[in-house]
Amino acid sequence: GAVVSQHPSWVICKSGTSVKIECRSLDFQATTMFWYRQFPKQSLMLMATSNEGSKATYEQGVEKDKFLINHASLTLSTLTVTSAHPEDSSFYICSAMVGTNYGYTFGSGTRLTVV
Amino acid sequence: GEDVEQSLFLSVREGDSSVINCTYTDSSSTYLYWYKQEPGAGLQLLTYIFSNMDMKQDQRLTVLLNKKDKHLSLRIADTQTGDSAIYFCAESTGGFKTIFGAGTRLFVKA
């Protein structure tokens, strides 16, 4: 079935540095991908919708200059957390729309810890 | 490994009840969720249940949990056309990681 590969699965970085998270669709083309953030014991929060070849649509309250999303090809979307701070520590997960009738598939998530 | 499975499609008539089923494998799951996704939108949390509960009711939604069989269900009473969406089952052990099912697409016929 359709698989979304997300890397890295975990990352520790220093405050002030930037971290890039990749989300790749394997064996299918993903024109739309979603990026979510999750805090412990809370539900997922949609951060942005990423469309191939166009600018991402960010949800209210999400800083687009801090969370840069690039969807340059039909199989790859990236989320870059710029100038990371400890409050950015969280679990980030992407999902991709599989065609128009096959539902959605999720990446395995990335646990980001900023120290 | 950890896995969450659910059927891909369900079709019901308007006014009937819908029951969406889900099975999971991680016996250490502490939270189980139902999310709804409407076309073109992100996930919306519908309801959740702790693993020490058997049932939770919230207006038209009833969640049943059989921990022994690792089976979770979502019942929507008096299903309306606006309920047409994809429903995701998810399980979590309370930390960061949440495992999602592939989603059940609910069609409601008028």
HADDOCK unambig.tbl for C-alpha pairs under 7 A between the chains (distance, minus, plus):
assign (segid A and resid 34 and name CA) (segid B and resid 42 and name CA) 6.98 0.50 0.50
assign (segid A and resid 38 and name CA) (segid B and resid 96 and name CA) 6.74 0.50 0.50
assign (segid A and resid 39 and name CA) (segid B and resid 96 and name CA) 6.41 0.50 0.50
assign (segid A and resid 40 and name CA) (segid B and resid 94 and name CA) 6.55 0.50 0.50
assign (segid A and resid 40 and name CA) (segid B and resid 95 and name CA) 5.10 0.50 0.50
assign (segid A and resid 40 and name CA) (segid B and resid 96 and name CA) 5.00 0.50 0.50
assign (segid A and resid 41 and name CA) (segid B and resid 94 and name CA) 5.26 0.50 0.50
assign (segid A and resid 41 and name CA) (segid B and resid 95 and name CA) 6.26 0.50 0.50
assign (segid A and resid 43 and name CA) (segid B and resid 45 and name CA) 6.79 0.50 0.50
assign (segid A and resid 46 and name CA) (segid B and resid 42 and name CA) 6.09 0.50 0.50
assign (segid A and resid 46 and name CA) (segid B and resid 43 and name CA) 6.99 0.50 0.50
assign (segid A and resid 91 and name CA) (segid B and resid 96 and name CA) 5.74 0.50 0.50
assign (segid A and resid 103 and name CA) (segid B and resid 102 and name CA) 6.78 0.50 0.50
assign (segid A and resid 103 and name CA) (segid B and resid 103 and name CA) 6.36 0.50 0.50
assign (segid A and resid 104 and name CA) (segid B and resid 102 and name CA) 6.22 0.50 0.50
assign (segid A and resid 104 and name CA) (segid B and resid 103 and name CA) 6.96 0.50 0.50
assign (segid A and resid 105 and name CA) (segid B and resid 102 and name CA) 5.99 0.50 0.50
